[in-house]
Amino acid sequence: MKKNNKAVVIFAKPPIAGVAKTRLMPRLGAVGAAALHQKLFLRTLDNVHRPEQW
């Protein structure tokens, strides 16, 4: 059986209001920017975790 030696490292800030996506806060607010950050992070995890891409 072949071993899969591929790895991906994802660095991300926690989705804390007032900390994440600060440049979007004027338009989305602190909570909205943090919510967007969380959605984008979860999408990234989903995309990386799909085995058919490897």
C-alpha positions as CSV (number, residue, x, y, z in Angstrom):
1,M,0.0,0.0,0.0
2,K,1.3,3.4,-0.9
3,K,1.7,5.9,1.8
4,N,0.4,9.5,1.4
5,N,3.2,11.8,2.6
6,K,1.4,15.1,1.7
7,A,0.7,17.7,4.3
8,V,-0.8,21.1,4.4
9,V,-0.3,23.6,7.2
10,I,-2.9,26.3,7.7
11,F,-2.1,29.4,9.8
12,A,-5.1,31.5,10.9
13,K,-6.1,33.9,13.6
14,P,-9.0,33.0,15.8
15,P,-12.3,34.5,14.6
16,I,-12.5,37.1,17.4
17,A,-14.5,40.2,16.8
18,G,-12.2,43.2,16.7
19,V,-9.1,41.1,15.9
20,A,-9.8,39.2,12.6
21,K,-10.4,41.0,9.2
22,T,-10.0,44.4,10.7
23,R,-10.0,46.2,7.4
24,L,-13.5,44.9,6.7
25,M,-14.9,46.2,10.0
26,P,-16.0,49.6,8.7
27,R,-18.3,47.8,6.2
28,L,-19.2,44.6,8.1
29,G,-18.7,45.6,11.8
30,A,-16.5,43.7,14.1
31,V,-18.9,40.8,14.6
32,G,-19.6,40.5,10.8
33,A,-15.9,40.6,10.0
34,A,-15.2,37.8,12.5
35,A,-18.1,35.7,11.1
36,L,-16.8,36.1,7.6
37,H,-13.3,35.1,8.8
38,Q,-14.7,31.9,10.4
39,K,-16.7,31.1,7.2
40,L,-13.6,31.5,5.0
41,F,-11.5,29.4,7.4
42,L,-14.0,26.6,7.4
43,R,-14.2,26.8,3.6
44,T,-10.4,26.5,3.5
45,L,-10.5,23.4,5.7
46,D,-13.2,21.8,3.6
47,N,-11.3,22.4,0.4
48,V,-8.0,21.1,1.8
49,H,-9.7,18.0,3.3
50,R,-11.2,16.7,0.1
51,P,-9.3,13.5,-0.7
52,E,-10.1,13.7,-4.5
53,Q,-7.9,16.7,-4.7
54,W,-4.9,14.8,-3.6
